[in-house]
Amino acid sequence: MIYHFNVHDGRAYPDTLGSDCSDLAAARIEAVRRIGQLLAEEAARFWTGDEWTMDVTNESGLTLF
């Protein structure tokens, strides 16, 4: 199943391609990996004061977590 990992920090960064994960548990692991990658690559921007979130949706656009 394709899952989309969408980031928001005052602006929307939709994951238009998505990633194929075997199930919801695998999608949760992928979300943690992506968050870690974002924090590592954007560490200087992390404390700018803007709140950010990630939501994960399925192929139909339903927010799962």
N, C-alpha and C positions, 0 to 999 in steps of 0.2 A: 504494500500500500504506500502511496506517496503522502508524505507529511511536509507541511510548510512551516518554517521557523521564522516568524515575523517579529522584527524588532521595532520598538517605538521609543523615541527619546525626545518628544516634542515634534519630531518628524517621523513619518512612517517609512520603514525599510522592508517592504514586502519581499518574501522569498517566492519569486515567481516560478522558479524551476522546481523547487521541492526536492526531497530526498526519499529514496525507496528504503523503507525500514520494514522489517519482517512483522513487527507487531507494536503495540503501544509501549511495552517495556523497552524495546529497542529505540523507539522515538524519544523516550525520556532520557535514555543514555546519550543519544545524539544531541538533545537539547543542552545537556550539561557540558558536553564537549564543545559545542558552539559557544556557549556562554564563556567557558574558559578561554577559548581562542579569542573571543572579542575582548575580554579583559586583558589578555596578554598583548594583543595588537593595539589596543586603544587605551592603554593604562593612563596616559597623560590626560585623556578626556574624561576619565571615569569620575573625577571629583569636580567637575565643572558646575555642579549644582542641578543639572537636569536629571530628572528621574527617568529611568528607562525600564522597559519591560520586554519580555518575549512571550508571544503566544504561539501555540502550536495548533495548526488546523489540519484537518484531513482534506482529501481531494475535493470534497463538496463544500469546503469553506467552514465547516463546523469547528468551533474552537473546542479543543480537547483539554488543554491545560495551558 
